[in-house]
Amino acid sequence: MELTAKNVCSSWNVPSSQFAKNTFSPIITIVDGMKLTPNPEKEMIALSIGDPTVFGNLVVPIQAEESVIEAVKNKKFNGYGPSFGIEKARAAIAQYSSREGYTITAKDVILTSGCSGALDLCISCLCDPGRNLLIPRPGFTVYKTLADSHGIIVKSYNLLLNKSWQVDLTHLESLIDDKTAAIVVNSPSNPCGSVYSKEHLIEILNLAEQYKIPIISDEIYEHFVYSGNTYYPIASLTETVPVLSCSGLTKRFIVPGWRLGWIIIADKNNVFEAEIRKGLISLSQRILGPSSIIQGAVEGILTKTPQSFFKETIDFVETNASLFYDNIVRVPGLHPVMPQGAMYMMIGIEMEKFPEYMDDVAFTEALVNEERVFCLPAKCFQYPGFFRVVLTIPRDKLLIACGRIAEFCKRHYHDGGGGGDVKVNGSN
């Protein structure tokens, strides 16, 4: 067949989609831009990656491993299942997530590829391009990544530094308009480690009720709370506000690579019945659901893992948090904020006391180059002047990291006056 002139091109031109152009990770963008030449004489200690498996000190519960092996051996989970999840798996998650006065059924559960997959479906289903999504600042970067890729406008509401990172309700309310599609709430939180009280969650729900805005609740750290704090699913505290709760196996069971997450549709007044339930199922069909093997194993994972496993994990991380805080709080120029749960701590930097460095990115870049301690600059979370550390590290490495951070600050700290409380982004 002879090609006509219009079919012939002199050179290749294969542009990427606008969706691809709009998709980027703030963490990767910032970290890739850092000029890193780490000191070769010291072992690298990475406090930057929110993966509890990195150092090998926190391991998968044996009951979870056995459940996966059993699912493989029974040969029932090698094919496709429903895109929104196998019935037996959804029923197990419903039972696991239910509590007194808050009953979940299998039809309320949609399975996804990890919690980030759950967040993607929720944001994609609730928000059209041009509408806006309210997210916390500081907050997990994937909210913005997902929203930006779809052309959804992101508005960031402030968290209050000196009130254990509670939501600044006045600021949140000021951002609401007639194009607001949803509010993202994250408790226990990344990067702050905050755990909201029942009273504070009700305050957030009251705003959502007043303006009739649904909530997307990121609860991947559900139950991962330190002594003296209590986790409440926000959906369990309302009779009127529709909530899409997102969670998964990742952090509580130390299995981020198994990629099983879920959405719980909590909607006592059937606000989501007309369109959102159907929309979530339609969107799940894009990738035909998460791993069938892990779905086959999830009932055993959830029911057979002993409470002692969770207690040991949380006790280890909470002790690490206390040790890190006690060591860093004595370091001039740094202001750690003690978390209440999850696996992270935010540390404020008095930037005026480190005049060699213009911001938290330059500070952490120099820290990794001189001391080979890699912390994540909080500019990644839209909160400059801080850095975040991960608390799942082995204890000996944690203490070495604290010593190196202290030595770095001792070398570069200049007491030129000022000081006082850390003030960032207008926080109180």
N, C-alpha and C positions, 0 to 999 in steps of 0.2 A: 504494500500500500504506500503510495507516494504521499509524503508529508507536505502540507500546504505551508505557506510562508508564516502564517500566524502560529504554527506549532513549533517553529524553530527559534531557539534562543542562542545567543552567542556566548552566554555565561550562566552559571548557576545562581539562582536567587531563591533561597528557601528560608523565609522569615519564620520566626517562632510566633505562636499565638499571643494575643494580648493577655490571656490568662497566665501564660508562662512568664511573660514580661512583668506582670504584676506580683509574681510570687517570689518572695525572698525571706530569708531568716535574718533578723537583726543580730542574733548571736554570731552566726557564721560570718556575716558581713563585717562586724566589728572585729572579731577575733582574727579573721583572715587579713585584715588591714593592719594588725599589730606587727611591729618589726621585732621578731623574736630571735635572739641568739643566746640561748640559755647557757649558763655556766656549765661547762662539761665536767667539772670536778665534783658536781653534786648530783645526787639522784633526783629525778623529777618527781614532785609530789603534786598531783593534779587534784585540786579542790574545786574544779570547775564543772565536772560532768555529773548530771543528776541520774546516774546509773549505779544502783547499789551493788551491782555484780562486779564492778571494775577491779577491785582489789582482792576479790575472792574470799574475804572474811565473812561476808553474809551469804549464806547458801540457801538453795531451794529446799523447802521442807520435803523430807523423804516421802511423805504421803502424797505430795503432788507429783513427784517423779513416778511413783508406783501407779498413780491414776493414769498418767500419760502412757506408760508401758502397757497397762491393761487395755486402754483404748486402742492402741496400735494392734495388740494381739487379737482382739475380738473381731477385727476386720469389718466392723460395721460403719466405720467413719472415714472411709477412703474416697467417697464420692461427694458430689455436690449435695448440699442441704438447702433449705429455704434461705434466700438471701438475707433475711432478717434474723436467722438463727434457728437451730434445731429446737423443737418444742421442749425436750427434756432438759436441755441446757438452760433455756429461758426460764423454765419452772424452777430450776435449782437456784438461779440468780434471784428470782422473785422471792423465794423463801429466805435466802441469805440476806436480802435487803429489807425485808419486812420487819416491823417492830410493833409493839402495842400501839394501837390507834393509827397505824400507817401500814396498810396491807397492800402488797404488790402482787399482781398475778402475772402469769406468763405472757398474756396479751399486752401487758404494759412494758415489756422488755424487748429491745432491739439490740442484737449483737453486732459488734463492729471490730475493725482492725485496730485495737488499742483504744485508749481514752482519747487520743488525738483524732482518731477516726470518728469517734462519737461526737466530739466537738465540731468537727467538719460537717457532719450531717445536720447537726442542730443549727449551726450558723447558716448553712446553705438553705435549709428549709424555712427558717424564720425571716431571713433577710434578703431583700431584693437589692440589686445595684442601686446606689443613690440613697438608700435608707441608711440609718446609723445604728451602730452597736456600741453600747457602753461597757467599757472594760476597766479593770483596776490598774492604778499606777502607784507603786511598781506592780507589775503583773507578768505572768507567763507570756513569752513572746509569741506562742503559736496562735493566740487569739487574733493578734494583728496580722500575722502572716496569712491566716485563713481568710480573714475579712478582706484584706487588701487584694488578694488574688481574685475575689469575686466582684470587686468594684464597690464594696460596702464601705461606708464612711465610718471610721473609728473615732470615738470620743473617749478620752481617758479620765476617769474620776479619781480624785486623790484618796490615798489612804493616810491616816494620821499617825505619823512616826511616834509621837509621844503618848499615844493611846493604844499601844500594841497593834498598830496597823489596822485599826478599825476604819470602816468606810466613813469618809467625810460626807455625811448625808446632805448637808446644805449644798456642797459642790455637785454631788450626784444629781440632786433635783434640778440644779441650774442648767444641766446639760440636756435634760429631757425636752423633746419637742414633738411635733406631730409626725415626724419621720423616724422616731426612735422605735426600733423593731424588737429589741431585747436588751436585758441587762445580764452581764456575766458576773457571777459571784464565785469566789474561790476560797473555800475554807474547809479544812486546813490548807494553807496557801504555799505556793511557790511564787516568788523567792523569799517571802517574809517569815514563814513558819507561824503565822497567826492562826488562832482557832477562835472563831466568833462565838460569843455566848448566845444562849437562847434569846435573851432580851434584844441583843443587837440584830440578830437575824430577823426577829419580828419587826424591828424598826425598818429594815430593808424591805420586808414584805409589805409593810404598810404603804411605803412609797409606790411599790409596784402595783398594789391594789388601787391606790388613788388615781394613778395615771393609766391603769389597765395595760401594763406592759409585762409580758412573760419573762421568766427568769431561766437562764441557762446556768446550772450549778455544776462547777467543776469540783468533783469530790473524789479525785483519784487518791487522795491521802486520807480517805474516810477511816476512822478508828485509829489513825496514826497520831495520837495525841499524848502529850506528856502528863505526868502526875499533876493533879489539881485542875485539869481541864476536861471538858466533855464535848464529844462530837455530836452534833445534831444535824441530820439531813434537813435542809431548809424546807423541803416539800412536806415534811412531817409536821410543820408548824403552821400550816395554812389550810383553810377550807375553800379558799376562793382563787388564789393566784395559781395559774398553771405553770408548772415547772418541768423542765427537761433536765434530769440529773445524769451526769456523766461520770463513769468510774471504770474500773477494770482490775485485772489481776496484778498489774505491773509492780507497784511499789509494796503493797502489803505482803505479797507472796514472793517478792524478789525475783520476778520473771518478766522483765520488760521485753525480752525478745520473743515471748510466746504470743504477743499481739492479740490478746483478747480483752476487748472493752465492751461497754454496754451503755445504752441509754435507758433510763426509766422514765416513762411518761406518767407524771403525777398530775392528774387533771380531774378533780372531783366534780367540777361543774361542766365537764365535756366541752370546754372551750376549743380544745384541739381536735375534736371529733370530726368536724366537717372537712378539714383540709390537712392539718399537720400530721396526724397519724398516717394518713395515706401518703403524704409527701415524704415522710421519713422512710416508709417501706419502698417507695419508688426510688429514692436516692440510694438505698441499700443495694439495689439491683445493679448499680454501676460496677461493683467489684465482686458481687455474688457472695458477700459475707466473709468472716474470718476463718481461720484454720478449722477444718472439721474435726481433726484429731483433738485439738484443745477443747473444742466444744464437747466432744465425747468424754473428755476427762474432767470437765469443770465440776460436775456434781461431786465427784470424789475429792477434788481439790478443796472445795468449799466446806464439805461436811467432815472430812477426815483429818484435816490439818488441826492439830491441838492448839488450844488457846495459849499454851506455854510457849509455842513458837513465836507468836505475835508479841507476847510479853517480853521475851528475851531480846527480840529485835528492837522494840521500842526502848527498853531499858538501856540497851547499848548506845543507841543514838542519843537518848536524853543525857546520859552520862558524858558522852562526847561533847554535847552542847554546853554542859556546865563547865567541863574542863577548858574548852576553847574560850568560853566567855571569861572565866576566871583568869586565864593567861593574857588574853588580848585587852581586857579592860584596864590593865596596868600599863599598857603601851601608850606612851605620849602620842597624841594626834589621832588615835583611833577610838571609835565609839561603837562597840558591839551592841546589838539589840537582841536580848535573849528571846528565842522563839518559844512557842507553846506547843508546837507539833511539827509534823512533816520532817524534812531532812536537811534544812538549810538555815543559815544565819546571815543576816545582813549586817555589815560593818561600815559605819560612817567614817569618812576621812576628813579631817580638818585641812582642806587643801591649802589654806593660807600658811600652814605650818610646814608645808612641803613645796616651797616656791620653785623647785626645779621642774615640777610637773604641772602641766596646765589643767589636767582633769584626771578622772579615775582611770581612764584608758591608759594614759601615759604612766600613771602610778603603778598599775598592775603589770604593764609591759616591763617596766624597770624591775619590778619584784621578781618576775619569772626569769628575766635575764641574769640578775645578780644572784638570786637565791634558789632558783628553780622551784618556786612555789607558784602554781598557776591558779589564780582566783579569777572569777568572772566579774569584769567591771559592770556596775549596775546601770551604766548607760544602755546596756542591752535591754533593761527593763524600764526604760524611759525615766530613770531615777539617778542622774549623775551625782557624783560625790560619795558614792558607796561602792563596796564590792560584796559579792555573795560567795560564801563557802559552803561546800557539801560536807555533811557530818557523818557519813557512813564509812569514813576512812578508818583503817586499823589504828588503834590507840597510839602505838609507838610512832607511827608516821604523823599522826595529829600533833603530838608533842614536839616532834622535830620541826614541823611546819610552823607551829607557834613560835618556837625559838628563832627560826629564820626570819619570820615576819618582824619580830621584835628587833633583831639585829639590823634589818633593813631600815626600819623606822628610826632607830638610834643613830644611824649614819646620816640620814637625810632630814631629820627633824630640826626645824629652826624655830625657837620660841621668840617670836617677834611681837608678842602681845596678842590681844584678841582672845580667841578661844570661846569657852562657853558652850551652850547647847548647839548641836549640829542643826543647821537649818537648810533644808533642801526643798526646792519646788514650792515654797510657801507653806510647808508643813508646820503644824502647831506643836 
